[in-house]
């Protein structure tokens, strides 16, 4: 028996699920299905989604976009060190109250769910301490390498 949810899912053209493995160079952020080259600035615009009339369909696509983002980070872990999520968030028009807001609602909802699922795998405060210590050591090395600092 088909319900509206099944019909919506079946009617949505989702981006092909794929890997983003470097081959041998890193994969460009522009290859993410929700990103593209920016015409009004240098670099990649990290949230270019098509207009849509169905907020639920946009939500489902947003989930797919989050899956692509997660897969991209798995395959290109160094790019996650360059504030990619912050750039995505900066490029989203959160003031748009059209059905397109379903894209970012689905995107962030899935990211939150994945974070919740993985919390038992990580002592977050220990990780923060190790990250801060590593960055402090890197800063110390840089300042020691520059004479007069």
C-alpha positions as CSV (number, residue, x, y, z in Angstrom):
1,X,0.0,0.0,0.0
2,X,1.4,3.4,-1.0
3,X,1.1,6.4,1.2
4,X,2.0,10.0,0.6
5,X,5.4,9.6,2.2
6,X,6.3,6.7,-0.2
7,X,5.0,8.6,-3.2
8,X,7.1,11.7,-2.3
9,X,10.2,9.6,-1.8
10,X,9.7,7.8,-5.1
11,X,9.1,11.1,-7.0
12,X,12.2,12.8,-5.8
13,X,15.3,12.7,-8.1
14,X,18.1,12.4,-5.6
15,X,21.7,13.0,-6.5
16,X,23.6,9.8,-7.2
17,X,25.2,8.3,-4.1
18,X,28.9,8.2,-4.6
19,X,32.3,8.4,-3.1
20,X,34.4,11.6,-3.1
21,X,37.8,9.9,-2.8
22,X,40.8,11.9,-3.9
23,X,42.1,10.5,-7.2
24,X,45.0,11.6,-6.6
25,X,44.0,15.2,-5.9
26,X,41.3,16.1,-3.4
27,X,37.8,16.3,-4.8
28,X,36.5,19.8,-5.2
29,X,33.7,21.0,-2.9
30,X,31.9,22.0,-6.1
31,X,31.2,18.4,-6.8
32,X,28.9,18.2,-3.8
33,X,25.3,18.1,-5.2
34,X,24.3,21.2,-3.3
35,X,27.3,23.3,-4.2
36,X,28.6,25.0,-7.3
37,X,31.1,27.5,-8.6
38,X,30.1,31.0,-7.6
39,X,29.5,33.6,-10.3
40,X,29.7,36.6,-8.0
41,X,32.8,35.6,-6.0
42,X,35.9,33.6,-6.1
43,X,35.6,29.9,-5.1
44,X,32.6,27.7,-4.4
45,X,29.2,28.6,-3.3
46,X,28.3,25.9,-0.9
47,X,24.5,26.1,-1.0
48,X,23.0,26.3,-4.4
49,X,19.8,24.4,-4.4
50,X,17.0,24.5,-6.9
51,X,13.6,26.2,-6.2
52,X,11.1,23.7,-4.8
53,X,7.4,23.9,-3.9
54,X,7.2,20.9,-1.6
55,X,8.9,21.4,1.8
56,X,8.8,17.7,2.7
57,X,10.5,16.8,-0.6
58,X,13.1,19.5,0.2
59,X,13.6,18.0,3.6
60,X,14.2,14.6,2.2
61,X,16.7,16.0,-0.3
62,X,18.4,17.9,2.5
63,X,19.0,14.6,4.2
64,X,20.6,13.2,1.0
65,X,22.7,16.3,0.8
66,X,23.9,15.7,4.4
67,X,24.8,12.2,3.5
68,X,26.9,13.5,0.6
69,X,28.6,16.0,3.0
70,X,29.4,13.2,5.5
71,X,30.7,10.9,2.7
72,X,32.8,13.8,1.4
73,X,34.3,14.4,4.8
74,X,35.0,10.6,5.2
75,X,36.8,10.6,1.8
76,X,38.5,14.0,2.2
77,X,39.1,14.4,6.0
78,X,41.6,17.3,5.6
79,X,38.8,19.5,4.0
80,X,36.9,19.2,7.3
81,X,39.7,21.2,8.9
82,X,38.9,24.2,6.7
83,X,35.5,25.2,8.1
84,X,33.5,23.6,5.3
85,X,30.4,23.3,7.4
86,X,30.7,27.0,8.4
87,X,30.9,28.0,4.7
88,X,27.8,25.9,4.0
89,X,26.0,27.6,6.8
90,X,27.2,31.0,5.7
91,X,25.9,30.4,2.1
92,X,22.4,29.3,3.3
93,X,19.7,31.9,3.1
94,X,18.0,31.3,6.5
95,X,15.6,34.2,5.9
96,X,14.0,32.3,2.9
97,X,10.6,31.1,4.3
98,X,9.7,29.2,1.1
99,X,9.5,25.5,0.9
100,X,13.2,25.5,0.2
101,X,13.9,25.9,3.9
102,X,13.2,22.1,4.0
103,X,16.6,21.6,2.4
104,X,18.6,23.0,5.3
105,X,16.2,21.6,7.9
106,X,16.7,18.1,6.5
107,X,20.5,18.7,6.1
108,X,21.1,19.9,9.7
109,X,18.6,17.4,11.1
110,X,20.5,14.5,9.7
111,X,23.9,15.9,10.8
112,X,22.5,16.2,14.4
113,X,21.2,12.7,14.3
114,X,24.6,11.4,13.1
115,X,26.4,13.4,15.8
116,X,24.0,11.9,18.4
117,X,24.7,8.4,17.2
118,X,28.5,8.8,17.4
119,X,28.7,10.5,20.8
120,X,29.5,7.3,22.5
121,X,32.5,6.8,20.3
122,X,34.3,10.0,21.5
123,X,35.2,11.7,24.7
124,X,34.6,15.1,23.3
125,X,36.4,17.1,26.1
126,X,39.4,14.9,25.8
127,X,39.4,15.5,22.1
128,X,39.2,19.2,22.6
129,X,42.1,19.1,25.0
130,X,44.2,17.1,22.6
131,X,43.2,19.5,19.7
132,X,44.1,22.6,21.8
133,X,47.4,21.0,22.8
134,X,48.3,20.1,19.3
135,X,47.5,23.6,18.0
136,X,49.5,25.2,20.9
137,X,52.5,23.1,19.9
138,X,52.1,24.0,16.3
139,X,52.0,27.7,17.2
140,X,55.1,27.3,19.4
141,X,57.0,25.6,16.6
142,X,56.0,28.4,14.1
143,X,57.1,31.2,16.5
144,X,60.4,29.4,17.3
145,X,61.1,29.1,13.5
146,X,60.6,32.9,13.0
147,X,63.6,34.8,14.4
148,X,62.7,37.7,16.8
149,X,59.4,36.3,17.9
